[in-house]
C-alpha cells in the first residue's frame, strides 16, 4: 500500500489536533452542555435529599423552603440560570459557530468563537435577570406554576406560525466576520448580539417559563422542544414541539398538586 494512502504519524497527530482545537466541530459546546446538565441534575437530587420541595399543600401560598429548582438567593439563582443557558442554549449554536470558524483565520478562531458565544450568553443572563425581576414583582399574586404554565401556553401558541418557520431558517446567520485581529473579536461578538433577538423570539417564552423556578422536568421538556425545532427548521406546524410542550405543561400541573411528588412547584 502506498505512503499516500496510509497517513503518516505527523498527519495523524495534525488531524487529532485539528479535531480537538477547531471549534466548528461543536464538541466543546456539547461537552459543556453535558457538564451543565450533570450539575443541574445533581442539584435537583440534593434538593430532593434535603427536603426542599413543594406539593399540593404548598400551592398558592408561600413556603418555608424554596421549591425544587428555586434558588434561595440571587447569587445562586444567577449561577443556576447560567448553567441552564449552557445546558439548553449552547447546543443550538453549533451552526453559527461553524460558520464563524470558517470565516476566521486559524489563529483567531477560538477567540472569535468565544467572543460570539460569550456575547449571546451574557445577553441571556441579562434577559433572565430582567425576567426574574418582573416575576418577583408579581409573585405574591401569581404562583410559580401559574407563571410557568402561562409562558408554556404562549410558547405553544407561537410555535404554529409562518414567521417562526422563516425565523428558524435564518437563525444561524452570522453576517460579515473579519478574519483576524481585534476586528474579528468585535464582529464575532456583534454577530452574537444581532442573533440574540432571533433567539429570544424563538426560545424566549420557554426560558421565561423557567424564571420562576428551575424545575428539572420543566427544563427537560423545554429543551426537548427547542432542540427538536432547531433540527427541523422547515417543518411548519410541526406537531412535535407543541406535543412536547403540552406534555410538559400537563406534568407541571400534575406535579404541582401531587403532594408526594418530589419536584413539584408551588
Rosetta blueprint (number, residue, H / E / L):
1 X L
2 X L
3 X L
4 X L
5 X L
6 X L
7 X L
8 X L
9 X H
10 X H
11 X H
12 X H
13 X H
14 X H
15 X H
16 X H
17 X H
18 X H
19 X H
20 X H
21 X H
22 X L
23 X H
24 X H
25 X H
26 X L
27 X H
28 X H
29 X H
30 X H
31 X H
32 X H
33 X H
34 X H
35 X H
36 X H
37 X H
38 X H
39 X H
40 X H
41 X H
42 X H
43 X H
44 X H
45 X H
46 X H
47 X H
48 X H
49 X H
50 X H
51 X L
52 X L
53 X L
54 X E
55 X L
56 X H
57 X H
58 X H
59 X L
60 X L
61 X L
62 X L
63 X L
64 X L
65 X L
66 X L
67 X L
68 X L
69 X L
70 X L
71 X L
72 X L
73 X L
74 X H
75 X H
76 X H
77 X H
78 X H
79 X H
80 X H
81 X H
82 X H
83 X H
84 X H
85 X H
86 X H
87 X H
88 X H
89 X L
90 X H
91 X H
92 X H
93 X H
94 X H
95 X H
96 X H
97 X H
98 X H
99 X H
100 X H
101 X H
102 X H
103 X H
104 X L
105 X L
106 X H
107 X H
108 X H
109 X H
110 X H
111 X H
112 X H
113 X H
114 X H
115 X H
116 X H
117 X H
118 X H
119 X H
120 X H
121 X H
122 X H
123 X H
124 X H
125 X H
126 X H
127 X H
128 X H
129 X H
130 X H
131 X H
132 X H
133 X H
134 X H
135 X H
136 X H
137 X H
138 X H
139 X L
140 X L
141 X L
142 X L
143 X L
144 X H
145 X H
146 X H
147 X H
148 X H
149 X H
150 X H
151 X H
152 X H
153 X H
154 X H
155 X H
156 X H
157 X H
158 X H
159 X H
160 X L
161 X L
162 X H
163 X H
164 X H
165 X H
166 X H
167 X H
168 X H
169 X H
170 X L
171 X L
172 X L
173 X L
174 X L
175 X L
176 X L
177 X L
178 X L
179 X L
180 X L
181 X H
182 X H
183 X H
184 X H
185 X H
186 X H
187 X H
188 X H
189 X H
190 X H
191 X H
192 X H
193 X H
194 X H
195 X H
196 X H
197 X H
198 X H
199 X H
200 X H
201 X H
202 X H
203 X H
204 X H
205 X H
206 X H
207 X H
208 X H
209 X H
210 X L
211 X L
212 X L
213 X L
214 X L
215 X L
216 X H
217 X H
218 X H
219 X H
220 X H
221 X H
222 X H
223 X H
224 X H
225 X H
226 X H
227 X H
228 X H
229 X H
230 X H
231 X H
232 X L
233 X L
234 X L
235 X L
236 X L
237 X L
238 X L
239 X H
240 X H
241 X H
242 X H
243 X H
244 X H
245 X H
246 X H
247 X H
248 X H
249 X H
250 X H
251 X H
252 X H
253 X H
254 X H
255 X H
256 X H
257 X L
258 X L
259 X L
260 X L
261 X L
262 X L
263 X L
264 X E
265 X L
266 X L
